[in-house]
Amino acid sequence: MIAEIDGVSVRFGDRTALDDVSVRAPAGTVVALVGGDGAGKSTLLRTVVGELAPTTGTVRAPRKNHIGFLAAGPGSWAALTVRQNLEFVGGIYGLRGTELDRRCDELIGRAGLADAADRTASALSGGMRRKLGAAMAMLHRPELLVMDEPSTGVDPVSRIDLWRMISEAAAEGAAVLMSTTYLDEAERAGHLVVLDSGRVLTQGSYDDVRSGFTGVVTRSAQPARPEWSWRRGRERHDYWPDERPGGETRPVDLEPVDPDLEDIVISLSLADRMRREVTA
Ligand SMILES: Nc1ncnc2c1ncn2[C@@H]1O[C@H](COP(=O)(O)OP(=O)(O)OP(=O)(O)O)[C@@H](O)[C@H]1O
C-alpha cells in the first residue's frame, strides 16, 4: 500500500472538515474523491501530503520527495515557459541532462502542449495551465500522485489529455489520489470515495458502489418530492430510500432509472443530510 489514511478527523476550531475517514491508495490505482463543495476533498488531500496534521487518526504516505502534488490553483510559475517550468521542477528532483530533456518532451507530448512549449505559463489557457501543472506534479515519477481537481475548468478535449496522463502515471505504478467534480470522469477511476460533510458515504470500485446502493431513483417531468429531487437534463430525478422518511410510498406511475454515479452521489448525500437533520 503506498498511502493509508486511517480514522482521520481534521477540525478547524469547532468545524469538522473530516470525520473518521479511512482511505487506502494502492500502487497502480486511481482513487477519485468526489463530493460537493465543502465535502472535505481538499482537506483530505492536504492531510495526505503533510500540509495539514490530522486532529486524530493516522496518515502513512511516502516521504515528500516521492510525492507529486497538484494543489488547487494554477500550479506553475506564470513568468516561466512551459519547458522552463518543467525543467525547474525536474532540477529540484535531481533530474539532469538528456534524462530531463527526454522526460520533459514526453510529458509535453502527453499534455498536448508541444506547440506551446516556449510560451510563458501566463499566456496559456486555464486548461493548458492545468495540464502543465499535472505534468509538473508527475515529472519525477512520484510513488504517490495527489491532485486537487486537476480537470476543473478544463475543456472536454483537454480533459481527455489529462485523464490519459493520469492513467499512464497509474499504469507506470503510481498510486493516484485525486479529487474531481466530474462524476462521469470519476466512474473511470479504479476506486471511488464519496465524501459529504467530511464523512465517507460509500467507497469502492464503481461496481461496488452501484451494487451497495439501496433504494430507487425515478424520473419524471415534475419533482415528486422537492426535497428528494434534482434536475437531470430536461427531467427531474427523485430518490426513494428503502427506509422511507415520513412513510411515503413511491407512486407506481413514476418510472425507475438505472442510477449512474451522479444519481448515487446525490441520493446518498440527501439521505445523509436528512438523517442528520432528524438526529440534530
Ligand atoms: N483553513 C480552514 N479553516 C477553517 N475551515 C476550513 C479550512 N479549510 C477548510 N475548511 C472547511 O472545511 C470544510 C471542508 O473544506 P474542503 O476545502 O476540504 O472541501 P472541498 O470538498 O475541497 O470543497 P471545495 O471543492 O469547495 O474546496 C469546509 O466546511 C471548509 O469551509
The ligand as an ORCA input file, in Angstrom:
! r2SCAN-3c Opt
* xyz 0 1
  N      -8.252     26.555      6.860
  C      -9.533     26.356      7.163
  N     -10.107     26.968      8.238
  C     -11.409     26.756      8.557
  N     -12.236     25.935      7.868
  C     -11.725     25.301      6.794
  C     -10.362     25.476      6.384
  N     -10.154     24.696      5.281
  C     -11.321     24.078      5.010
  N     -12.260     24.439      5.932
  C     -13.651     23.946      5.987
  O     -13.616     22.535      5.946
  C     -14.663     22.025      5.140
  C     -14.077     21.166      4.016
  O     -13.400     22.007      3.102
  P     -12.611     21.468      1.823
  O     -11.947     22.643      1.177
  O     -11.766     20.331      2.221
  O     -13.809     20.946      0.909
  P     -13.770     20.505     -0.620
  O     -14.514     19.223     -0.691
  O     -12.387     20.527     -1.141
  O     -14.658     21.606     -1.300
  P     -14.257     22.685     -2.417
  O     -14.251     21.947     -3.698
  O     -15.377     23.689     -2.288
  O     -12.909     23.227     -1.992
  C     -15.448     23.210      4.647
  O     -16.547     23.391      5.528
  C     -14.474     24.356      4.770
  O     -15.139     25.576      4.984
*
